[in-house]
Structures are given as C-alpha cells and as structure tokens.
Amino acid sequence: MQRVVPAAVTMIAYALTLLAIGTITYLVALPGSGALTALLIPALGGAAMTVCAVLALRIGSNRTLGMVGIHAGLALPLVLALGSGLRLRASMEKAQVFNDQVRSAPVAVSAVTRDTRDEPRPLGYQAVGIGAIASVSVFAFIALVCLRPRPGPKATEPDASGPAPEENNEGRRPSDAGPDELSV
C-alpha cells in the first residue's frame, strides 16, 4: 500500500492542475466565445484521474482494481498529452490569423454591432490552455512512470525443490531436443 501512495498523490495533484488550467482558460475567454469545452475537458480528465487514484489506493484490498487504477492513471495523461498536442497547432494557427488581422487593420477593431461570424476570433487563450494541458500531461506521465509501484514476487512461482522434469533416455529433457530430433 505504501508504494502506491506517491503515485496516487501525483494523480490527484495532476487532476487538480487540470481543473485549475481549465478554470483559468474558461475565465479568460471572451464572453460568447463558447469556451465551455475549455472547462469541461480538463474537468472530466481530472475526475477520471481522481477515480484512477482512488482505485490505485485500493490495491491492498483488491489487486485487480488497484492495477486498473495504476495503468489507467498511466494511460490518461498520455492520451490527454497526445490529444492536446494534436489540437495545439490548429489553435495556434487560428490565433495567428487573428493577430495578423489586428496588426494589419488600419483602425483598431471596435465592438460595434455587426455580423462577426466569419471573422477570426481571438483564440490565444485556447492555444495557451491547450499547450499547458499538453505540457502538464507529459510531465505527469513521466512522474507517474517514475513513481509507479514495482511489481512484487509472484505468489504462483514454482518451488525450486519441486519434481524434476521428465528426461528421455539420453539424459535430456524433451524440450531440449532440436527440430530434427522430434519424432511424431
């Protein structure tokens, strides 16, 4: 049980960090930008990671559930890092389009009422949030790999004083025979 505690604490810290990143990203988004997913995805990832930590702590009473928690806790940061990393480039490109448009505009962009559905929106908050999730997820994955509990000796290993394997008439075991020495 003691070997699992550092990994479980890391899982919970990672879950809280995801929630903090999601909350900050949601709060800095412009009103009407539809940034609810900036809060939901990290919150769901954090909830799943918390479940993994609780399952990992149960390894003393239920080894199967504990192993599921440990292995799912290793896989989840990797999945979030890959997913965020794949989304990061597109988000950065959209933010760059907006920045280029603002720089090239002769007059500052104003908040007059007009149809702005086709115009680029400021998505810098999105790129920063996605980049932060990808970075923290890579760090969490490496930390969890380093902190994962090492497997103990298996309880089902055969005893060394058990019966000797059956030998053939030449003093060798049947498994030592070469491919042309096997008879049908």
N, C-alpha and C positions, 0 to 999 in steps of 0.2 A: 504494500500500500504506500509506503514512504517513497518508493521510487517513482510513483505516478504523480505525486503532489506537485513537483516543479512544472511538469508538462501541463497539468490541469490549471495551475495558476497562470501559465503563459497563455493557455487557450482563453481564459476569462479576460486577461489583460488585452488580448487581441480583439475579443468581442467588444469590449468597452471602447477600444480605439476605433474600431469600425463604426460604432454608434456615434462617437464624437465627430469623426470625419463626415459622416452622413448628415448629422445635425448642422454642423458648421456650413457645409456645402448648401444645404437647403436654406439656411438663414441668409446667406449672402447672395442667393439667386434673386434676380429681379422679380417683382410681382407679375404674375401672369406668364411666367416662363415655363410652367409645367415641370417644376423641379421636384415633384413629389417622389419620383424614382430615385433621386439623389439621396433621399432619406430611407426609402423602403428597401432598396437592395442591400445597403450596409446593415440596416436593422435586421433583415432576415438572415443575412450572413452571420451577424453577431448572435442572434438567437440560436441558429444551428450550431455555432461554435460553443455556446454555453451548454447545449444539450450534450455535445461531444465531451465537454469537460466533466459533466455530471456522470456520464456513462463511464468515462475513464476512471473516475474515482471509485466506481463500483467493482473494480477488477478483483478486489479481495473477496467479495461475496458471490460474484457471478463473472467468471473469467471471460465468457463469450461476450457479454455486454461491454465489459471493460476493453476488450480488444477491438470491438466495433467502434467504441468511442475514441480510442487512440488512433486507429487507422483512418477513420473518417475525419478526425481532427488534423491528421497529417494531409489528407487529400483536399480538404476545403480551402485552406489558404492557397494551395497550388492552383485550384480551379478559379478562385477569385483573382489571383495574380494574372493568370492567362486571359481570363475574360476581360479584366480591366485593361491589360496591356494591348489586347486586340482592339479595344474600343478607343484607346487613348489617341491614336493617330488621327482618326476621323474627327474626334472632338477638337484636337489641336488645329486641324485644318480649318474647321468652321470658325474657331476663334480668330485665326489668322485672317480669314476673309473679312470678318467684321472689323478687325483692327486696320486692315488695308483700306477699307472703305471709309472709315473715320478719318484716317490720315489724309486721304485724297480729297475729301469733301472740302469745298471752298468755305462753307459755313458750318458751324457746329451743328450737330444733329440735335434737333429740338423735339420736344414731346407734343407736337401738335397732333390733332386727331386726323389720322389718315390711315389708309389701308397698308399695314406693315407686314402682312402675312408672308409676302415673297421676299422681303428684305432680310439680310443677315441679322441675327440677334447676337448680343454679347454672350458668348459661351465660355469665357475664361474660367468662370467658377467651376464649370463642368470638367474642363481639362485638368484643373488643379485637383479637384476631388478624385477624379479617376486615377490620376498619377499618384496621389497619396495612397489610395487603396492598393494600387499595384505594388508600390514600394513597401508598404507595411506588410502586405501579404507575403512578399518574398522574404522579408526579414522574419516574419512569424514562422514560415515554413522551415527556414534554416534553423531557427531556435528550437522548434519542435523536433526536428531530426536530431539535433544535438542532445536534447533533453529526454527523448523517448526512453522508456524503461527497457533495459536489456532483457532478453528472454532468459529465464532460469533453466536449470536442467529439466529435461522431460521426465515425467514420472513413469513413462512406459518403456524406458530403455531396458533392453535385456541384460540380465545379470551376467557378469563375466564367468561365473562358476557354473553356468548352465550346461546343458548337454552339448557335446561337440558335434559338428556337422558330420553327416554320414560320408564315409570315404569309400572310394572304389578300390579295386584290387591292386592298383598301382600306388596307393598311398596319397592320392589327390582327391580333392572334392570334385563332384560333378561340375560345379560352376567354374573350375579351373581349366576344363577341357577346351581345346581350341575348336574352331568351327568345323574342321575336317575330322575331328575325333569324336564328334557326337554321332551316336547311332540312333536310328529310329526304331 
